[in-house]
Amino acid sequence: MIGNIIIYGRSVLSALTGKSDPLVVVIPPKECPAVENVPGVREAILASPSPPTDEYLKDRMNLKCEHGIGTFLLGINFEEGI
């Protein structure tokens, strides 16, 4: 688990920041030790695509694009011979 993300209601955020801009959460790529422990896996990286990329991926997969629901991508390198 990377951690928790808590997003308060838009009115709370607007009162704190004085802005009504859309909320954007940027999560840097993280190693994924739980997957790296799988036999044959050399590296595993968990990443969150940008909002436009998220929308594109959902469109390509015919998924509903709901506000507040993001996507994580998991990149895996395997040991040679697997």
C-alpha positions as CSV (number, residue, x, y, z in Angstrom):
1,M,0.0,0.0,0.0
2,I,1.3,3.4,-0.9
3,G,-0.9,5.4,1.4
4,N,-4.2,7.1,1.8
5,I,-5.7,10.0,-0.2
6,I,-8.3,12.0,1.5
7,I,-10.2,14.5,-0.6
8,Y,-12.6,16.8,1.2
9,G,-15.7,18.4,-0.4
10,R,-15.1,21.1,-3.0
11,S,-16.4,23.8,-0.7
12,V,-13.8,22.9,2.0
13,L,-11.0,23.1,-0.6
14,S,-12.2,26.3,-2.0
15,A,-12.4,27.9,1.4
16,L,-8.8,26.8,2.2
17,T,-7.2,27.8,-1.1
18,G,-9.6,30.6,-2.3
19,K,-9.7,28.9,-5.7
20,S,-12.4,26.9,-7.5
21,D,-10.0,25.2,-9.9
22,P,-10.5,21.5,-10.6
23,L,-8.7,19.2,-8.2
24,V,-5.7,17.4,-9.7
25,V,-3.8,14.7,-7.8
26,V,-0.3,13.9,-9.0
27,I,1.2,10.7,-7.7
28,P,4.8,9.9,-8.7
29,P,5.7,6.4,-9.8
30,K,6.4,4.0,-6.9
31,E,8.1,0.6,-6.7
32,C,5.8,-2.2,-6.0
33,P,7.6,-4.7,-3.7
34,A,4.5,-6.9,-3.3
35,V,4.7,-7.7,-7.1
36,E,8.5,-7.7,-7.2
37,N,8.4,-10.7,-4.8
38,V,6.6,-12.8,-7.4
39,P,9.0,-15.3,-8.8
40,G,10.3,-14.2,-12.2
41,V,9.5,-10.5,-11.7
42,R,12.6,-8.3,-11.8
43,E,11.0,-4.8,-11.4
44,A,7.5,-3.5,-10.9
45,I,6.5,0.1,-11.0
46,L,3.0,1.5,-10.1
47,A,2.1,4.8,-11.8
48,S,-0.9,7.1,-12.2
49,P,-1.4,8.5,-15.7
50,S,-2.3,12.2,-16.3
51,P,-6.0,13.0,-16.4
52,P,-6.0,13.3,-20.3
53,T,-4.2,9.9,-20.5
54,D,-6.6,8.4,-18.0
55,E,-9.6,9.6,-20.1
56,Y,-8.0,8.2,-23.3
57,L,-7.4,4.8,-21.7
58,K,-10.9,4.6,-20.4
59,D,-12.3,5.6,-23.8
60,R,-10.2,2.9,-25.6
61,M,-11.5,0.3,-23.1
62,N,-15.1,1.5,-23.4
63,L,-15.1,2.3,-19.7
64,K,-17.3,5.1,-18.1
65,C,-15.2,8.1,-17.2
66,E,-16.3,9.1,-13.7
67,H,-15.1,12.2,-12.0
68,G,-12.9,11.3,-9.1
69,I,-12.1,7.8,-10.3
70,G,-8.6,7.4,-11.5
71,T,-6.4,4.7,-13.0
72,F,-3.2,3.0,-11.9
73,L,-0.8,1.3,-14.3
74,L,1.5,-1.5,-13.4
75,G,4.7,-1.9,-15.4
76,I,6.6,-5.2,-15.0
77,N,10.0,-6.4,-16.2
78,F,10.5,-10.2,-16.1
79,E,13.6,-12.2,-15.6
80,E,15.1,-13.5,-18.8
81,G,13.7,-16.8,-19.9
82,I,10.3,-16.3,-18.4
